[in-house]
Each structure stands twice: as structure tokens, then as C-alpha cells.
């Protein structure tokens, strides 16, 4: 039987090692969640690494080794891209207001500016055959 040859001291050491492993695993999971939360806020890996103190190499290792982390990160990356596309579309279609001031710093008028460049990028990305964008999708 297992345990017949082990002393209470050995069983206690095994329990302590398991507890230590569990604590380390929990700590790593907390760090992964911290990195994911930071990325959700910034959409930028470098900025997230700086703000969380978790290196990019660590993030890359987690992507390679942990399916849960990889999927969670891919989902957040997709959300970040969708937010960028939405903002690009807003600037291209609705425009942004640009204030103009006189030499004394008084507001004289506001002009709505549209981004033709962003509109072209969006057309190429969403209608590549018709508008000449990348067709490798």
C-alpha cells in the first residue's frame, strides 16, 4: 500500500510541496489575468508589459504553452482591432472637429475634418477586389 513505507514527516513534506506548487500556479494565473486586463485597456503589448512589470518574453511563453491564455489573448486582440476599425470609420465618415484660434488664442470657428486616407484603407480592407486592397484573406 502506498503510504505504508512513508513516514508522517515525508507525507508532510509532500503536502507542503503540493501547497507551494498550487500557490505558484495561482500566482502565475493572477499575473496572466493582470496582463490580459492591461492589454484589454491599452491594446498594446509593450505598454502592457511596462505597466504590469511582466516581460514580453514571458507573455510570448504563455502564448506558446497555455491554450487558455492564448485564446483569451486572441479574443482581446480581436476586440482591440475592432475598436480601432470603429474609430477609423468614425473619423473617416463622421469626421472630427478641429478648433481654430486667432492670434490671441480665442476660438474663431470649428471645422469638421474627414480622413480620406482612413476611408481608403477601410474600403481596401473590406472590399479588396473592388477597391484594390490585399486579397490574401
ABEGO torsion letter per residue (X at the ends): XBGAABBAAAAAAAAAAAAAAAAAAAAAAAAAAAAAAAAAAAGBAAAAAAAAGBBAAAAAAAAAABAAAAAAAAAAAAAAAAAAAAAAAAAAAAEBBBBBBBAAGBBABBBBBBBAAAAAAAAAAABAAAAGBBAAX
